[in-house]
Amino acid sequence: MTALSRRRLLLAGAGAACALPLAGAGRALAAGPGDPAGTRLLTATDVHVSDYPTVEAVRWIGQALRERSGGRLDIRLYHSGQLGREAEAIDMARFGAIDITRVYSGALNNAFPLTQALCLPYVFDSVEHMRHALDNGVADTVLRGFESRDLVGLAVYDSGARCFYNIKHPIVQPHDLHGLKLRVASSDIFIQLLRLLGANPTPMSLGDTFSGMETHMIDGAENNMRSFHSSRHFEAARFWSQSEHSYAPDILLVSRRTFDSLAPGDRRLLLETARESVAVMRRKWDESEGRARQAVLDYGIQANAVDMPAFREAARPLREAYLHRPELAALYRRIRDLA
């Protein structure tokens, strides 16, 4: 889909949002070729590739909905950024132009402040700590925070440890980042973190990052191992440094317009199925992350450990600045108590 087509879709959704009455305003999508008559077809989008764990989890939701609803509900999934970037997907879901989207929590920080607690550096100690915290009330608290902005939170998908990679040299100490121009998602937290560590943060879409490194417009980026592999960034950046500076998860959202248009039983079915998909996503993640790590090592990537205490200390001022906000401090304390 071209950028012009995406803009037309977004504008069409915005127009529909203004034109339709609030009551019963949910958008019923027409069945496509081969779709059973009377099926409510929900459109879902993800920027990741077809076999990425979050994509496979949403695909599993579609299969489960078909079976459990007797064919009444289904999902048409557009992966690999076919319907645009994450920022566009968030707006399209809010306007009701698409139904379901999976987005990185960092892209939600400004509009949904509770997501900031999940993205701050060194909040989680490990994948196990993150999953334990999410499963014990933290995910539910964050998901409830979406209700005020035309979205409904369906599930929180984890996405591994975010680490630094670059085209120049290993990063062991924070000062090794000084002067490096690194891609970050459009998130104030990550921009501030890189500045604090002495790097030059460059907000850029995931899709533009490879060419940015190839042309030396940027020196590297930060992301999880699975994305490092699936985006083929390892072909440009030969140095991977296991900083684990954030475990910022992904979040699955549905348009409030769509959700309210469903019958009460179908709302419950969608919520329950989405929550069940978390276990599917985690299993797929664990399997594919190990394969991804081995693949990049076999390719010749130089991977190294970092001075973790030094990185934690360097990031502490940023974490403390955000935790002056009572709601974030309370959520942070809950996360740490579950370590």
N, C-alpha and C positions, 0 to 999 in steps of 0.2 A: 504494500500500500504506500502511495506517495505521500509526501508531507502535505501537499494540497488536499488530498483525499482525507487525511487525518483531521486537518483543520475544518473541512466541510462537515465531517462526522461530529466533531466537537461543537461546531456552531449549530448544527441541526439539533443536537442534544440540548444545548442551552436554550434554543428557541422553543423546543418542546417543553422544557422545564418551566418556561414562562407562560406558555399557552395553555397547558393542561391544568384543570382544576386540581386542588390539593387532594381532595378525597378520591381515592381509587385512581390515582394518576400513574400507576405503574405501567411500564411499557411492555406490551405483549408482543414478542417478536414472532414474525411469520416463520413457519417451518420451511426449511430449505429442501432442495431435491433429495429425496430419499428419507426425509424425516416424516414420522407418522403424523397424520392429521390430528390436530388437537394437542400436540406436544407443546409445552411451554419451553422454548429454547432460550437458555440463558447464555449470554456472550461473556466469555472470560478471557483475560489477556495477561501476558507475562513477557518480559523482555528476554528471558532466558531461552536456551535452545530446547528442542523437543524432549531430550532425555534428561533434562535437569530435574533434580528431585522435587522442586516446587511445582514444575509443570506436570510431572507424573502424578503428584498428589492431587492436583485439580482434575486431571484426567480420571483418576480413581473416583473422585467425588461424582463426576458425571456418570460413570458406570453404576455407582451405587444408587444415585438418584433415579436412574432409569429403572433399575430392578425394584427398588423399594416403592416407587410411585406407580408401578405398572406402566411405565412409558409416558406418564403425564409430565414429568420434568426431565430435562436433559441439558447438557452444557455443550456449546460449541466453543472450542478452545483455540485462541490465536496466540502462538508462542513466537519467540525470536523477534520480539518487537514489531510484529506486523501491524499493530494498531498504535504504534508510537512509543515514546519514551515514558518512563514512570510518572513524571510530572504531568504529562498529558493524560495518562490513564487515570490518575487521581481525579482530575477535573472532569473527565468524561464520566466517571462513575458518580461523582457528585451531581452532575447534571442529568444522569440517567441515560446517557448515550451508550454506555456499556453497563453490564450488570455486575461483573465480578472482576477484581484485579488483585494481583499479588505484587506488593511493593516493598522495597527496602525501608526499614523503619527510620533511617536517617533522613529520607525524603519527606517524612511526616512530622519532623520535630517542631517546626514553626507553628503549624496549624493545630497540632495535637501534642501539647507540652508533656504529657505523661510519657510519651515515647522517648523523651530525652533521657529518662532514667535508664533505659535499656541500651543507650548508645554511648554513654559516658565512658571514658577510658578506664579500664581495669575495675569495672564494677563486678563482673563475673570472673571467677577464678579458672573456670574450665567449662567445657561443654556439659559435663555432668552437673555442675553447679547451676548453669543456666537452665537446663531442662528441669531440674528439681525445683528451682524457684518459679519457673513459668507454670509448672504443674500444681503448685501449691498456692494459687491465688494471684500471683503477679500478672499472669496473662489475662485473667478475668478482669482485673482492675484496669489494665491498659485498654482492653477491648471496650469496656464501658465508656471510656473517654471519647469514643468516636460518635456517640449518639447525637452530639450537638451540631454536627457539621455534615448532614445529609449522607452519612455513611453508617454502616453497621459492621462491627468487627466480627469476623467469623472464626479466625484462628490465628495463632502466632506460630510461625515456622522458624526454627532456628537456622542459622546459616554459617556455623563454624566460626573459627577464629580469623579475624582480619589481621593481615600481616603486611609488611612492606616488601616491595620488589622493585628493582631498578636495573638500568642498563650499565651502571658505572662500577659499583664496588659493593662488597658486603657491608651491612649495617649491623654493628655490634653495640655501640654506645649511642646515646641520643645525638651527640655532636657529629656522628657520621651522616646525619640527615642535613646538616647545615648546607644551604645553598642548592639542594636538590629541588627541582621543580616536579612536583608529584600531583597526579590526577587525584581529585577527591570528588565524591558525590556532592550535590548541592545541599550541604548540611552545615549549619553554623558550627556545630560541635567539632566536626572533622576539620573544617577550615581553621578554627581556633587552635585545635590540637597541633596541627602541622606547623602553624606559625610559632607556637610555644616551643616546639622541638627544633626550630631553626630552619625548617623546610619552606619552600615557596608553594603553597597550595594552589592548585589550578582546577576549579570546577569544570567538569567535562563529562559528557555522556559516556557510558561504558562502550558504546559502539564506536566512538571516535578515539578511544585510548590507544588501540594498537597502532594506528597510523601516526598518532601523536608521538609515540616512542620511536617508531621507525624513522620519522623525519627529525627527531631530536627536538621537537617542539616542547616535549616534556621528558623527564629523566626516568619516570616510573609511576607507580601508583600504589594503592593499598586495597586489598580485597582478600577474600577467602581462597583457599587452595582449589576448590571446585571451580570457581569462576576464573581463576588464573589459568586453569587448564581448558575449560570449555570455550573461553574467549580467545584461546591460543596466544595469550600475552607472553607465554614462556618462550615463544619463538623470537620475541624482541628483547625481553628483559631476562638476563641470564643469572641474576642474583636475587634469591629469595631469603628473607630474614624473618625468623619466627618470633615476631614481636608480640603477637596475640594482644594487641592494644585495645581491641574491642570485639565483643561477641554480638554486636547489634543484629537482632533477628529480622526476619521478614514477616509481613503481616498480610493476611488475606481479608479483603474487604468486599462488601456487597453494597450496591447503591441503596440508600434508604427508600427511594422511589420504587425500586424493584421489590425490595423486601416487603414493604407495606402493601403491595399489590397482590402478594401471595395469600392464599387461604391460610388461616392459623395453623392447620396441620402441616402444610407445606413449609411454613416458616420454621416450625420445630424440626421438621425433617432436614431442611437445609442446615440449620445450626448443628444438629446432632451429627450429621454426616461430615460436616467440615471439621468438627472437633475430633472425630474418629480419624480423619485424614492426617492428623499430626503424627500419629504412630507410623503411618505409611511413609510420610515424608522423611521421618527420622531414619527409618530402616534404609530407604533409598539413599539418603545422605551418607550414612555410615559406609555403605557398600561402595558408593561411587567416589567418595573422598579418598579412600585408600587407593583405589585404582588411579585416580588423578595424580596423587602424590608420586606413586611409582612411575607413572608415565613421564612426568616432568623430570624426575631424577634420571630416568633412563635416557632422556633427551640430552642430559648434560648440565642441567641447572645446578648451580652451586647454592646449597641450602645451609644456613648456619643458625645457631642459637644466638640470642642477644643477652645482654646484661639486664635481666628482668627487673631487679631492684632499682637500677638506675632509671629505667623507663617508667616504672611506677612512680618514682619520686618526681621525675620531670613532669609527669602529667597531673600530679596532685593539685597544683593551683587551679587548673581548669575544673577539675571535679569539685573542688571546694566552692568555687564561684557559683556553680549551678545549684549546689546543695544548700545555699542560703534560702532557696524557695521551699516553703514548708511542705508542699505536696510532693515535691521531688525528694526531699530529705526523708519523708516518711516511707516512700516506696523504696528508696535506697536502703534504709535500715531493714526493711523486710527482706530484701534481697540478700543483704549481708548476713542476717540472722539465719538464712537458709544455706549458707556456705558449708 
